[in-house]
Structure formats: structure tokens, C-alpha cells
Amino acid sequence: MSEFSVVTSMVEGMSARLGVISSDVDELHGQMGAHGSAAAQTPLDGALSGLMGNWAAVLPHFGFAGDRLQGAMRGAAGAYQAADADVGNAAKASDGR
């Protein structure tokens, strides 16, 4: 029989660490925007502008994915805690407590 064990505090901790992804992405996006014109009027202007445009389009999706993953992990931790409580309550009830 297969078995696995979940330490809900670890899942909650991972969820909390994931919570910084969105703000870190926003900060990176802002920093990149400030340097977007660094290659203006140079041979790299078109390439850097294209790269910055692609980053600007993709980074918000990465932040959104981090937010969604954080929410899913928070929900999983809550479900594991509820299941643990239900099993504990059922065990107490079967003992007559």
C-alpha cells in the first residue's frame, strides 16, 4: 500500500514564500522599464526594444501564475488541516471520548 505524509506547516511556508513572486515581478518590471531607452539611437535600439516588449508582455503572466500557485497551495494546506481534524475527531468518536 502506498503512503505519503504532508506537513501542513511546510505547505503553508511554501505558500508564503510564493507570495513574493508577484511583487518581485512588479519590481523587476519597473526596473526594466526605466532602462528601456538605454539603447535609443544605437544599433541595438530595435533589438532591445523588442526584448523589453516581450518581457513586458510575459512578466505579468509569471506574476499571475505565482499568485495562482500560492492560492492553490494555501487551499491545499487548509484541506490537509481539515482532513487531519476530521480523522482526529473520528478517532476520538470511535474511542467514545
C-alpha positions in Angstrom: 0.0 0.0 0.0 1.3 3.5 -0.9 1.5 6.1 1.8 2.5 9.8 1.9 2.8 12.3 4.7 2.1 16.0 4.5 3.5 18.6 6.9 0.9 21.3 6.6 3.2 23.9 8.1 5.7 23.2 5.3 3.0 23.7 2.7 1.9 26.9 4.4 5.5 28.1 4.5 6.0 27.4 0.8 2.8 29.3 0.0 4.1 32.3 2.0 7.4 32.2 0.1 5.5 32.1 -3.2 3.6 35.3 -2.1 6.6 37.4 -3.0 6.7 36.3 -6.7 4.1 38.8 -7.8 5.7 41.8 -6.0 9.2 40.8 -7.2 7.9 40.6 -10.8 6.3 44.0 -10.5 9.6 45.4 -9.1 11.6 43.8 -11.9 9.1 45.1 -14.5 9.5 48.6 -13.1 13.3 48.4 -13.2 13.3 47.2 -16.7 11.0 49.9 -17.9 13.5 52.5 -16.5 16.3 51.1 -18.7 14.2 50.5 -21.8 15.5 53.5 -23.6 19.2 52.8 -22.8 19.9 51.7 -26.4 18.0 54.5 -28.0 19.7 55.8 -31.2 22.2 52.9 -31.2 22.3 49.8 -33.4 20.8 47.8 -30.6 17.7 50.0 -30.3 15.3 47.7 -32.2 16.6 44.5 -30.6 16.4 45.9 -27.0 13.0 47.5 -27.6 11.7 44.1 -28.9 13.2 42.3 -25.9 11.8 44.7 -23.4 8.4 44.5 -25.2 8.5 40.7 -24.9 9.5 40.8 -21.2 6.7 43.4 -20.5 4.2 41.0 -22.1 5.4 37.9 -20.3 6.3 39.1 -16.8 2.8 39.9 -15.7 1.7 36.3 -16.6 4.6 34.9 -14.5 3.4 37.0 -11.5 -0.2 35.9 -12.0 0.9 32.3 -12.1 2.8 32.8 -8.9 -0.3 34.2 -7.3 -2.4 31.3 -8.5 0.1 28.7 -7.3 0.2 30.4 -3.9 -3.6 30.3 -3.6 -3.7 26.7 -4.6 -1.0 25.8 -2.0 -2.8 27.7 0.7 -6.0 25.9 -0.2 -4.2 22.5 -0.1 -2.8 23.3 3.3 -6.3 24.2 4.6 -7.7 20.9 3.1 -5.0 18.9 4.7 -5.6 20.6 8.1 -9.4 19.9 7.8 -8.7 16.3 6.9 -6.4 15.8 9.8 -9.0 17.4 12.1 -11.7 15.1 10.7 -9.6 12.0 11.2 -8.8 13.1 14.7 -12.4 13.7 15.5 -13.4 10.4 14.1 -10.8 8.6 16.1 -12.0 10.3 19.3 -15.6 9.4 18.5 -14.7 5.7 17.9 -12.9 5.7 21.3 -16.0 7.0 23.0 -14.4 10.3 24.0 
